[in-house]
Amino acid sequence: MTRTTSSKRELLGELLKGVSRLFYTTLAVVPANVRDQVGLAYLFARAADTIADTELIERSRRLEFLSQLKGQFLDDHIALAQVQNIQRAVGPLQQDSAERLLLERLEDCFRVFESFSQDDRARVQRLMRTLTQGMEMDLSAFPGKSAEDLVALKTIDDLDRYTYYVAGCVGEFWTDLMCAHRRALASWNVRHMSEVGVRFGKGLQLTNIVKDIAHDLHKGRCYIPEAMLAEAGLKPRDLLDQQNLSRLRPVLNRLVRMATEHLDQGWLYTMSIPRYETRLRLSCMWPILSAGESLKLVLHSPDLLNPAVKVKIPRSKVYQIMAVTTFTGACGYVGTAYWGRLRKQLI
């Protein structure tokens, strides 16, 4: 390994470990020849998300900074002056030291990005152009920042478009990247498997939406469309009353079913990966099984609308999933049996 490659990986490792130790741990199982691309794409996405969430900056300015960041992925020209401008304006305002460090090192991240092959740069560019659309949609669709300014998405199509922007596109990126670098996937139909990968990503995002519903409501955001709520005789503001959880249950059941059906496609995607690509299989198994456990909590939580209670599977459960699948070598029979038991409790 050259000094340049070594220092590049040290930078990515330092930043990834800070912003998400769990993702850093999970990334270790990703095949080595695609690990840097996945890690850097995650860091760019986290940087964009941090920009969008920095409430000390006016919304119009955040949209401007997101536009500037997206502009770095339109072609192969990186305007370092704009990147430095984002660093100076957004970095010092971060209370989280890891996010502050990420913004401070954003210019270095772009230097790593420039070291990638042209094809890999193009993949990250496509991903970031789409992801930032989702963040711009967040800032535009939800103009407030508290429950007093609560706004909901209008239609199921809005929800579907949002889940594509912020997660479905990751399935496309992942598929394109893996097919380009893993010979075991050379026979895959990239277009078809990308579509399946989109379903995979949407399932994970729908899981996040239902488990984080109370937190989002109190930030003025209701991702459950008004049309779905109206079918249950509810309005977005009704969800601020925890007593309405029972009335919301039919809507939640429908969303959990939608998420599970997407994740079913994710499982088919995972089982299409040859058994000997153990690392690649594990990197897909873990998020699906973790999402299934989260959806099970959503269905049974009496405090889903209580913002003081975080619906989250314990870390011990995550490690159990990792252990069972790893020790069995990503065995399809074992994993499918686990997923099958889970989904019977969800649908």
Contacts in CASP RR format, 6 or more apart in sequence:
PFRMAT RR
TARGET T0000
AUTHOR 0000-0000-0000
METHOD contacts of the structure
MODEL  1
MTRTTSSKRELLGELLKGVSRLFYTTLAVVPANVRDQVGLAYLFARAADT
IADTELIERSRRLEFLSQLKGQFLDDHIALAQVQNIQRAVGPLQQDSAER
LLLERLEDCFRVFESFSQDDRARVQRLMRTLTQGMEMDLSAFPGKSAEDL
VALKTIDDLDRYTYYVAGCVGEFWTDLMCAHRRALASWNVRHMSEVGVRF
GKGLQLTNIVKDIAHDLHKGRCYIPEAMLAEAGLKPRDLLDQQNLSRLRP
VLNRLVRMATEHLDQGWLYTMSIPRYETRLRLSCMWPILSAGESLKLVLH
SPDLLNPAVKVKIPRSKVYQIMAVTTFTGACGYVGTAYWGRLRKQLI
1 9 0 8 1.000
4 115 0 8 1.000
8 36 0 8 1.000
8 112 0 8 1.000
8 115 0 8 1.000
9 36 0 8 1.000
11 105 0 8 1.000
11 108 0 8 1.000
11 109 0 8 1.000
11 112 0 8 1.000
12 36 0 8 1.000
12 39 0 8 1.000
12 40 0 8 1.000
12 43 0 8 1.000
12 112 0 8 1.000
13 24 0 8 1.000
14 101 0 8 1.000
15 43 0 8 1.000
15 98 0 8 1.000
15 101 0 8 1.000
15 102 0 8 1.000
15 105 0 8 1.000
15 109 0 8 1.000
16 23 0 8 1.000
16 24 0 8 1.000
16 27 0 8 1.000
16 39 0 8 1.000
16 42 0 8 1.000
16 43 0 8 1.000
17 24 0 8 1.000
18 24 0 8 1.000
18 98 0 8 1.000
18 101 0 8 1.000
19 43 0 8 1.000
19 46 0 8 1.000
19 98 0 8 1.000
19 99 0 8 1.000
19 102 0 8 1.000
20 42 0 8 1.000
20 46 0 8 1.000
22 315 0 8 1.000
22 318 0 8 1.000
23 42 0 8 1.000
26 283 0 8 1.000
26 286 0 8 1.000
27 35 0 8 1.000
27 38 0 8 1.000
27 39 0 8 1.000
27 42 0 8 1.000
29 279 0 8 1.000
29 282 0 8 1.000
29 283 0 8 1.000
29 286 0 8 1.000
30 38 0 8 1.000
30 279 0 8 1.000
30 280 0 8 1.000
30 283 0 8 1.000
31 181 0 8 1.000
31 182 0 8 1.000
31 277 0 8 1.000
31 279 0 8 1.000
31 280 0 8 1.000
33 181 0 8 1.000
33 182 0 8 1.000
34 177 0 8 1.000
34 178 0 8 1.000
34 181 0 8 1.000
34 182 0 8 1.000
36 112 0 8 1.000
36 116 0 8 1.000
37 116 0 8 1.000
37 120 0 8 1.000
37 123 0 8 1.000
37 124 0 8 1.000
37 177 0 8 1.000
38 174 0 8 1.000
38 177 0 8 1.000
40 109 0 8 1.000
40 112 0 8 1.000
40 113 0 8 1.000
40 116 0 8 1.000
40 124 0 8 1.000
41 124 0 8 1.000
41 127 0 8 1.000
41 128 0 8 1.000
41 173 0 8 1.000
43 102 0 8 1.000
43 109 0 8 1.000
44 109 0 8 1.000
44 113 0 8 1.000
44 124 0 8 1.000
44 128 0 8 1.000
45 127 0 8 1.000
45 128 0 8 1.000
45 131 0 8 1.000
46 99 0 8 1.000
46 102 0 8 1.000
47 69 0 8 1.000
47 102 0 8 1.000
47 103 0 8 1.000
47 106 0 8 1.000
47 109 0 8 1.000
48 66 0 8 1.000
48 69 0 8 1.000
48 128 0 8 1.000
48 131 0 8 1.000
48 132 0 8 1.000
48 135 0 8 1.000
49 135 0 8 1.000
50 90 0 8 1.000
50 94 0 8 1.000
50 99 0 8 1.000
50 102 0 8 1.000
50 103 0 8 1.000
51 62 0 8 1.000
51 65 0 8 1.000
51 66 0 8 1.000
51 69 0 8 1.000
51 86 0 8 1.000
51 90 0 8 1.000
51 135 0 8 1.000
52 62 0 8 1.000
52 66 0 8 1.000
52 135 0 8 1.000
52 138 0 8 1.000
52 139 0 8 1.000
54 62 0 8 1.000
54 90 0 8 1.000
54 93 0 8 1.000
54 94 0 8 1.000
55 145 0 8 1.000
56 93 0 8 1.000
57 65 0 8 1.000
57 89 0 8 1.000
57 90 0 8 1.000
57 93 0 8 1.000
59 139 0 8 1.000
59 143 0 8 1.000
61 89 0 8 1.000
62 139 0 8 1.000
63 136 0 8 1.000
63 139 0 8 1.000
63 140 0 8 1.000
65 86 0 8 1.000
65 89 0 8 1.000
65 90 0 8 1.000
66 132 0 8 1.000
66 135 0 8 1.000
66 136 0 8 1.000
66 139 0 8 1.000
67 136 0 8 1.000
68 79 0 8 1.000
68 82 0 8 1.000
68 85 0 8 1.000
68 86 0 8 1.000
69 83 0 8 1.000
69 86 0 8 1.000
69 128 0 8 1.000
69 132 0 8 1.000
70 128 0 8 1.000
70 129 0 8 1.000
70 132 0 8 1.000
71 79 0 8 1.000
71 82 0 8 1.000
72 78 0 8 1.000
72 79 0 8 1.000
72 82 0 8 1.000
72 83 0 8 1.000
72 110 0 8 1.000
73 124 0 8 1.000
73 125 0 8 1.000
73 128 0 8 1.000
73 129 0 8 1.000
74 125 0 8 1.000
74 129 0 8 1.000
76 118 0 8 1.000
76 121 0 8 1.000
78 110 0 8 1.000
78 113 0 8 1.000
78 114 0 8 1.000
80 107 0 8 1.000
80 110 0 8 1.000
83 106 0 8 1.000
83 107 0 8 1.000
83 110 0 8 1.000
84 107 0 8 1.000
86 103 0 8 1.000
86 106 0 8 1.000
87 103 0 8 1.000
87 104 0 8 1.000
87 106 0 8 1.000
87 107 0 8 1.000
90 103 0 8 1.000
91 99 0 8 1.000
91 100 0 8 1.000
91 103 0 8 1.000
91 104 0 8 1.000
92 100 0 8 1.000
94 100 0 8 1.000
94 103 0 8 1.000
102 109 0 8 1.000
113 121 0 8 1.000
113 124 0 8 1.000
114 121 0 8 1.000
116 124 0 8 1.000
119 180 0 8 1.000
120 177 0 8 1.000
120 180 0 8 1.000
123 173 0 8 1.000
123 176 0 8 1.000
123 177 0 8 1.000
123 180 0 8 1.000
124 173 0 8 1.000
126 169 0 8 1.000
126 172 0 8 1.000
126 173 0 8 1.000
127 169 0 8 1.000
127 170 0 8 1.000
127 172 0 8 1.000
127 173 0 8 1.000
130 164 0 8 1.000
130 165 0 8 1.000
130 169 0 8 1.000
131 165 0 8 1.000
131 166 0 8 1.000
131 169 0 8 1.000
131 170 0 8 1.000
133 165 0 8 1.000
134 162 0 8 1.000
134 165 0 8 1.000
134 166 0 8 1.000
135 166 0 8 1.000
137 161 0 8 1.000
137 162 0 8 1.000
137 165 0 8 1.000
138 221 0 8 1.000
141 151 0 8 1.000
141 153 0 8 1.000
141 158 0 8 1.000
142 149 0 8 1.000
142 151 0 8 1.000
142 219 0 8 1.000
142 220 0 8 1.000
142 221 0 8 1.000
143 149 0 8 1.000
143 151 0 8 1.000
144 151 0 8 1.000
144 220 0 8 1.000
145 219 0 8 1.000
145 220 0 8 1.000
146 218 0 8 1.000
146 219 0 8 1.000
146 220 0 8 1.000
147 217 0 8 1.000
147 218 0 8 1.000
147 219 0 8 1.000
147 220 0 8 1.000
147 240 0 8 1.000
148 220 0 8 1.000
149 220 0 8 1.000
150 217 0 8 1.000
150 220 0 8 1.000
150 221 0 8 1.000
150 222 0 8 1.000
150 236 0 8 1.000
150 237 0 8 1.000
150 240 0 8 1.000
151 220 0 8 1.000
151 221 0 8 1.000
151 222 0 8 1.000
151 236 0 8 1.000
152 222 0 8 1.000
152 223 0 8 1.000
152 224 0 8 1.000
152 225 0 8 1.000
152 226 0 8 1.000
152 229 0 8 1.000
152 236 0 8 1.000
153 159 0 8 1.000
153 162 0 8 1.000
153 222 0 8 1.000
153 223 0 8 1.000
153 224 0 8 1.000
153 225 0 8 1.000
153 226 0 8 1.000
154 225 0 8 1.000
154 226 0 8 1.000
154 227 0 8 1.000
155 225 0 8 1.000
155 226 0 8 1.000
155 227 0 8 1.000
156 225 0 8 1.000
156 227 0 8 1.000
156 228 0 8 1.000
158 225 0 8 1.000
159 223 0 8 1.000
159 224 0 8 1.000
159 225 0 8 1.000
160 202 0 8 1.000
162 205 0 8 1.000
162 223 0 8 1.000
163 201 0 8 1.000
163 202 0 8 1.000
163 203 0 8 1.000
163 205 0 8 1.000
163 206 0 8 1.000
163 209 0 8 1.000
164 198 0 8 1.000
164 202 0 8 1.000
166 205 0 8 1.000
167 201 0 8 1.000
167 202 0 8 1.000
167 203 0 8 1.000
167 204 0 8 1.000
167 205 0 8 1.000
168 197 0 8 1.000
168 198 0 8 1.000
168 199 0 8 1.000
168 200 0 8 1.000
168 201 0 8 1.000
168 202 0 8 1.000
168 205 0 8 1.000
169 198 0 8 1.000
170 201 0 8 1.000
171 194 0 8 1.000
171 197 0 8 1.000
171 198 0 8 1.000
171 200 0 8 1.000
171 201 0 8 1.000
172 194 0 8 1.000
172 197 0 8 1.000
172 198 0 8 1.000
174 197 0 8 1.000
175 188 0 8 1.000
175 190 0 8 1.000
175 193 0 8 1.000
175 194 0 8 1.000
175 196 0 8 1.000
175 197 0 8 1.000
176 190 0 8 1.000
176 194 0 8 1.000
178 185 0 8 1.000
178 280 0 8 1.000
179 185 0 8 1.000
179 186 0 8 1.000
179 188 0 8 1.000
179 190 0 8 1.000
179 193 0 8 1.000
182 277 0 8 1.000
182 280 0 8 1.000
184 273 0 8 1.000
184 274 0 8 1.000
184 276 0 8 1.000
184 277 0 8 1.000
184 280 0 8 1.000
185 273 0 8 1.000
185 274 0 8 1.000
185 277 0 8 1.000
188 272 0 8 1.000
193 269 0 8 1.000
193 272 0 8 1.000
196 265 0 8 1.000
196 266 0 8 1.000
196 268 0 8 1.000
196 269 0 8 1.000
197 265 0 8 1.000
197 266 0 8 1.000
197 269 0 8 1.000
199 262 0 8 1.000
199 265 0 8 1.000
199 266 0 8 1.000
199 269 0 8 1.000
200 262 0 8 1.000
200 263 0 8 1.000
200 265 0 8 1.000
200 266 0 8 1.000
200 269 0 8 1.000
200 284 0 8 1.000
200 288 0 8 1.000
201 262 0 8 1.000
201 266 0 8 1.000
202 262 0 8 1.000
203 258 0 8 1.000
203 259 0 8 1.000
203 262 0 8 1.000
203 263 0 8 1.000
203 266 0 8 1.000
203 291 0 8 1.000
204 263 0 8 1.000
204 287 0 8 1.000
204 288 0 8 1.000
204 291 0 8 1.000
206 255 0 8 1.000
206 258 0 8 1.000
206 259 0 8 1.000
206 262 0 8 1.000
207 259 0 8 1.000
207 263 0 8 1.000
207 291 0 8 1.000
207 292 0 8 1.000
207 294 0 8 1.000
207 295 0 8 1.000
207 298 0 8 1.000
209 216 0 8 1.000
209 223 0 8 1.000
209 224 0 8 1.000
209 255 0 8 1.000
210 252 0 8 1.000
210 255 0 8 1.000
210 256 0 8 1.000
210 259 0 8 1.000
210 295 0 8 1.000
210 298 0 8 1.000
211 294 0 8 1.000
211 295 0 8 1.000
211 297 0 8 1.000
211 298 0 8 1.000
211 311 0 8 1.000
211 312 0 8 1.000
212 311 0 8 1.000
213 222 0 8 1.000
213 223 0 8 1.000
213 224 0 8 1.000
213 239 0 8 1.000
213 304 0 8 1.000
213 305 0 8 1.000
214 304 0 8 1.000
214 305 0 8 1.000
214 306 0 8 1.000
214 307 0 8 1.000
214 309 0 8 1.000
215 307 0 8 1.000
215 310 0 8 1.000
216 222 0 8 1.000
216 223 0 8 1.000
217 236 0 8 1.000
217 239 0 8 1.000
217 240 0 8 1.000
217 305 0 8 1.000
217 307 0 8 1.000
218 240 0 8 1.000
218 307 0 8 1.000
222 236 0 8 1.000
222 239 0 8 1.000
224 236 0 8 1.000
224 239 0 8 1.000
224 251 0 8 1.000
224 255 0 8 1.000
226 235 0 8 1.000
226 236 0 8 1.000
228 251 0 8 1.000
228 254 0 8 1.000
228 255 0 8 1.000
229 235 0 8 1.000
229 236 0 8 1.000
229 238 0 8 1.000
229 239 0 8 1.000
229 251 0 8 1.000
231 251 0 8 1.000
232 247 0 8 1.000
232 248 0 8 1.000
232 250 0 8 1.000
232 251 0 8 1.000
233 247 0 8 1.000
234 244 0 8 1.000
234 247 0 8 1.000
234 248 0 8 1.000
234 251 0 8 1.000
238 244 0 8 1.000
238 247 0 8 1.000
239 248 0 8 1.000
239 305 0 8 1.000
240 305 0 8 1.000
241 305 0 8 1.000
242 303 0 8 1.000
242 305 0 8 1.000
242 306 0 8 1.000
244 305 0 8 1.000
245 302 0 8 1.000
245 304 0 8 1.000
245 305 0 8 1.000
248 304 0 8 1.000
248 305 0 8 1.000
252 298 0 8 1.000
252 299 0 8 1.000
252 304 0 8 1.000
253 299 0 8 1.000
256 295 0 8 1.000
256 298 0 8 1.000
256 299 0 8 1.000
256 346 0 8 1.000
256 347 0 8 1.000
257 346 0 8 1.000
257 347 0 8 1.000
259 291 0 8 1.000
259 295 0 8 1.000
260 292 0 8 1.000
260 295 0 8 1.000
260 343 0 8 1.000
260 346 0 8 1.000
260 347 0 8 1.000
263 288 0 8 1.000
263 291 0 8 1.000
263 292 0 8 1.000
263 343 0 8 1.000
264 343 0 8 1.000
266 284 0 8 1.000
266 288 0 8 1.000
267 288 0 8 1.000
267 336 0 8 1.000
267 339 0 8 1.000
269 284 0 8 1.000
270 281 0 8 1.000
270 284 0 8 1.000
270 285 0 8 1.000
270 288 0 8 1.000
271 332 0 8 1.000
271 336 0 8 1.000
273 280 0 8 1.000
273 281 0 8 1.000
273 284 0 8 1.000
275 281 0 8 1.000
275 330 0 8 1.000
275 331 0 8 1.000
275 332 0 8 1.000
278 329 0 8 1.000
278 330 0 8 1.000
281 330 0 8 1.000
281 332 0 8 1.000
282 322 0 8 1.000
282 325 0 8 1.000
282 326 0 8 1.000
282 329 0 8 1.000
282 330 0 8 1.000
285 321 0 8 1.000
285 325 0 8 1.000
285 330 0 8 1.000
285 335 0 8 1.000
286 318 0 8 1.000
286 321 0 8 1.000
286 322 0 8 1.000
286 325 0 8 1.000
288 339 0 8 1.000
289 321 0 8 1.000
289 325 0 8 1.000
289 335 0 8 1.000
289 338 0 8 1.000
289 339 0 8 1.000
289 342 0 8 1.000
290 313 0 8 1.000
290 317 0 8 1.000
290 318 0 8 1.000
290 321 0 8 1.000
292 339 0 8 1.000
292 342 0 8 1.000
292 343 0 8 1.000
292 346 0 8 1.000
293 313 0 8 1.000
293 317 0 8 1.000
293 321 0 8 1.000
293 342 0 8 1.000
294 311 0 8 1.000
294 312 0 8 1.000
294 313 0 8 1.000
295 346 0 8 1.000
296 342 0 8 1.000
296 345 0 8 1.000
296 346 0 8 1.000
297 311 0 8 1.000
297 312 0 8 1.000
297 313 0 8 1.000
298 304 0 8 1.000
298 311 0 8 1.000
299 345 0 8 1.000
299 346 0 8 1.000
301 309 0 8 1.000
301 311 0 8 1.000
303 309 0 8 1.000
303 311 0 8 1.000
304 311 0 8 1.000
321 338 0 8 1.000
324 334 0 8 1.000
324 335 0 8 1.000
324 338 0 8 1.000
325 331 0 8 1.000
325 334 0 8 1.000
325 335 0 8 1.000
325 338 0 8 1.000
328 334 0 8 1.000
328 335 0 8 1.000
END
